[in-house]
C-alpha cells in the first residue's frame, strides 16, 4: 500500500509526526501508513506493531489524537494493527483448533 499523506492542513502533519515519535519511542520497529479515507472522511494513520495487543499502541496516542479531533476539529483517525504475518499466524492457530470445537458441538 502506497503511503499518501493529507497535506491540506499542516496541523495534521504535526500531530502525525508527534504520534509516530510517541510510538517509535516504545516500539522502535513500528511501521506507519497514512492515507485518506471516506467513512468518515479524513486522514487515517495506521501503526503496524508486532505485539499481541494493539490497543496498547492506541493508549500511547489517545490524548493528542482526541485534542486534534475535538478541540481543533481536524479529521485524523488512528488504527493500530498487527503485521499481516501475525494475523495469519492467529488464523492458522484458529483453523487448527476448529476441528475440536466442531467435535465437541456434535457430541451434545
C-alpha positions in Angstrom: 0.0 0.0 0.0 1.5 3.3 -1.0 1.7 6.0 1.6 -0.3 9.1 0.9 -0.4 12.0 3.4 -3.1 14.6 3.7 -1.2 17.8 3.3 -4.2 20.1 3.3 -3.6 21.1 6.9 -0.1 21.4 8.4 -1.5 20.7 11.9 -2.4 17.2 10.8 1.2 16.7 9.7 2.5 17.9 13.1 0.2 15.5 15.0 1.2 12.6 12.7 4.9 13.3 13.4 4.1 13.5 17.2 2.2 10.2 17.2 4.9 8.5 15.2 7.5 9.7 17.7 5.5 8.5 20.7 5.1 5.1 19.2 8.7 4.6 18.0 10.0 5.6 21.4 8.2 2.4 22.8 8.1 0.3 19.7 11.1 1.1 17.5 10.2 -1.4 14.8 6.7 0.1 14.2 5.7 0.9 10.6 3.2 3.6 9.6 0.8 4.2 6.8 -1.1 7.5 6.3 -3.9 7.6 3.8 -7.2 9.4 3.1 -10.4 7.6 3.9 -14.1 8.2 3.3 -16.0 6.7 6.2 -15.7 9.1 7.9 -13.9 11.4 5.5 -10.4 12.4 6.7 -6.8 11.3 7.1 -6.2 7.9 8.5 -3.0 6.8 10.3 -2.2 3.1 10.7 0.5 2.0 13.1 1.7 -1.6 12.4 3.3 -3.1 15.5 4.2 -6.7 16.2 2.6 -7.0 19.7 -0.2 -9.2 21.0 -2.5 -6.3 22.0 -2.5 -3.4 19.5 -4.7 -1.4 22.0 -1.5 -0.7 23.9 -0.3 1.4 21.0 -3.6 3.3 20.9 -3.2 4.1 24.6 0.1 5.9 23.7 -1.6 8.4 21.3 -5.1 8.9 22.5 -4.6 12.3 24.1 -3.1 14.2 21.2 -5.5 12.5 18.8 -8.6 13.5 20.9 -7.3 17.0 21.1 -6.9 17.2 17.4 -10.3 15.7 16.7 -12.3 17.5 19.4 -10.6 20.8 20.1 -9.2 21.6 16.7 -11.9 19.7 14.7 -9.4 18.1 12.4 -10.2 14.7 10.9 -7.4 12.3 11.7 -8.3 8.8 12.7 -5.9 6.2 14.1 -5.7 2.4 13.6 -3.3 0.1 15.5 -2.8 -3.2 13.8 -0.5 -6.3 13.9 1.6 -7.2 10.9 -0.2 -9.4 8.3 2.1 -12.3 9.2 1.0 -12.2 12.8 -2.7 -12.1 11.7 -2.1 -15.1 9.5 -0.5 -17.0 12.4 -3.5 -16.3 14.6 -5.8 -17.5 11.7 -3.8 -20.7 11.3 -4.0 -21.4 15.0 -7.8 -20.9 15.0 -8.1 -23.3 12.0 -6.1 -25.9 13.9 -8.5 -25.6 16.9 -11.7 -25.6 14.8 -12.0 -29.5 14.4 -12.0 -29.9 18.2 -14.8 -27.2 18.6 -16.9 -28.9 15.9 -16.3 -32.4 17.5 -17.4 -31.0 20.9 -20.6 -29.4 19.4 -21.5 -32.7 17.7 -21.3 -34.7 20.9 -24.0 -32.6 22.6 
